[in-house]
Amino acid sequence: MATAYRAQPQPRAHRLPSALRAPFEGRTWREFAYLLLSLPLSVVFFSLALALTAAGAGLVVTFLGIPVLAGALAMCRGFGAVERARARALLRLDVADPAPVRAQRAGLMGWIGALLKSGVSWRHLLYALVHMPWAVFAFCVSLTFWTYGWSLLTYPLWQWVFPVYAGVDGLQLYGDGTHNFYLDSPFELAVTSMIGLLFVLVTPWFIRGFAAVDRVLVAGLLGPSRLEGRVVELESDRGVVVDTAAADLRRIERDLHDGAQARLVALAMDLGLAKEKLSEDPQAAARMVDEAHGEVKTALQELRDLARGIHPAVLTDRGLDAALSSVASRCSVPVVVEVDLPARPVPAIEGIAYFTVSELLQNISKHSGARTASVDVWRSEDRLLIQVRDDGRGGADSSQGGGLAGLAERLDAVDGLLVVDSPAGGPTVVTAELPWRT
């Protein structure tokens, strides 16, 4: 399985520090726009949600209260869709849509009952009620800091408005009828701009902090529940396992058809010809039998290699330490293997660990250009950890598809994890985590 080793793109170097870039970055303007839009939208959401919920609760003693309450929850789910779209566009937060309401029985009453039992719907209602006071606070603080900052920073540019149109020397800082203090001297203009600059530099970090709270609210209250997410993850993992098993079966079938099976067919034909020539030309028949004997040895070796690729006998008999040492001996570079396990994990996890190391060592042999490599396997609490290191050229990237991406999918199917650290020029360190099960 080939894995492309590519040079990682280097992050673009900025001449200005982040504190000076922040007021002009697109992220700051998007998050500021999100906070500004939050106030009018949250007021509408809060008013409608509170009114309908209160009406439904008040009428719950009658038959009308239940459908009104269900309608309020359905409306809040619609509000949630708007908020997720807004967060996706302005906060760059991609929150999955929760599962739709599934009624156990057909009809309006079944749908109403399912809606009232849905925890996701009640979380949407909670968001509509909780978000409004937070949106008011974030709106007022961010807009105040933003307005004061840019106004004071640019004050020397528009200070002339006061003497021309207001008849005063400048912005009045203090006045009690007898004493007035205006910002009009060059020193006062400079100090005012410096204070404005301080506000301008600080405001983006306030905005980002407020936006981070909004991200938590949207992700925590408007996304799918943990159970739903786990179900989706398990369904995806099951699909990966099925696809992987089907691919392995196709590979085994192809290897049998193209390798050992073809040799056995040719062997059967050669033995048939030797049988016919046995009485006519014993020497020719003996040569054909001798050639057939060589074909048998080759077919047996191919079958052994195929069996090793399915599940090696040394892994079953002696465990990971011996099996990984056997794999390392076939690598094109010297490999140091260290296995420190208190016991053997279940065969499924043991097999995945074996094939993970086998794939990584094959990639080192074919693509890394390394001189040495090492394999370390140990247990940490309830996880089986595998680390494969080489001193090759680096540049391995699991996000570009190929062998590492397929390996990551296999590990993810059993709640595992693959982390690749491979800067350009090396070294490459690949760490795999698997659940420990005995």
Phi, psi and omega in degrees: 000112186283143176233127181280131175257110184241150175290131181286138177294134180279139178297143182292131180279135178253139178283328181266142175293161184299329180296327179275334179279333189306317182296342184250357182284150181297327179300317181297316181293323178294315181292325176295319176297323178297316180293324178292320179287337184297324184296303181297321181292318181292327177296317178295313181299315182297315183297311182293317181296316181293319181295311182291322179294317178295320178295317179296319179294324179290329181263009185294337177291342176254174180290333186288335184295324183293309178295328177295317178296320176296322177296323177296319179294320178296320178296319179295326175296325174294320174301320179299321178297320177296316182293322178295320178294321179293318177295324179293323184278321188255327180262355184056038179250113182262099179258127181293148176290139177292163180296141178294161179291126180245114180278138179284340176224153184286160176105169183296318183294324176297319179293318179297317179297318178295323180293319180290333179274351185281118176294330178298320181295319179292328176292325175296319176297318178299321178298316181299327181277321185279328189288333184298307178298323177294320180295323177298313180297310182297321179298310184295314183292312183294317181293321179297311180297318181296315182293312180297320182299305183289329178293314180289324179298320182265012183304319179299339181279332182241013179296335181295345181298323185294308180291332183281316188249338183253348178074019177237167186284335182179197179293124183281121179267330181206145176194134180229019181099325179247330179238133179228141179233118182245147175273095185221344180280159179302320179296318180294324176296319181294317179296319179299317179294322179295320176296319177298321178297320178299317177298318182297321181285331182276326186304316180303328181284328170298315181298317181292325175295316177297319180295327178295321176296319178296323177298319179296317180296315182293313182292324184279328186251336185252356179267179177292156179289167179298322179295317178297317178297321179293321178297315179297318180297318180293322177296318178295317180296322179297321177296321178296317180297316180297315180296320180295317178297319179296320179295320178295319178297319178295321179296316179297318179297318180294317180295321178293318183292317185276338185253267188297320182297317180297320179293321180292324176296314178297323178297317179298319179294318180296319179293325177297317178294321179296323179296320179293325182273358186300318182277329183278313185221084183301325181293317177296321178296321179295320178296320181293323177294321179296318176297321178297324177298320176295321178296323178298316179298317179296317179296320178297320179295319178295321177294323177296316178298320179294318178295323178296325178289334178279304177194107186293144181294327181295330177292317179293319186279319191238353175092187187294322185302307181292320182295317180290327175297322177294318178295318181296328180293338180267357179286151184283349178238156177298133182233130175261123183249127177233116179240118181233088182235135179287336181202177179268134174287177180297154183304325182296313180292321179298318179294319179295320178298318180298310184289333175297310179296321180299315179297316182294321178291326175297319178296322178297317180296321189270326195234339193276331186068028183280160175258328178219161178209164179215151178230125178237131180230127178207169179251136175230104183058244183257026181232143172261119185252136179231130177229123179244125185235142173218160181256036182278199187283346179076196179085010178288139185217116180280346182279351182263016181082191179089200187296317181295323178295317177296323178294320178297322178294321179296318179292320180296332181294340179242029181064033176261181184210142177234124180239126182246124175240101188217077177292157178299130183095352176081179356281170178252129178234118178247122180245129178241140177240136177227150176292140179270119177226129182247000000 
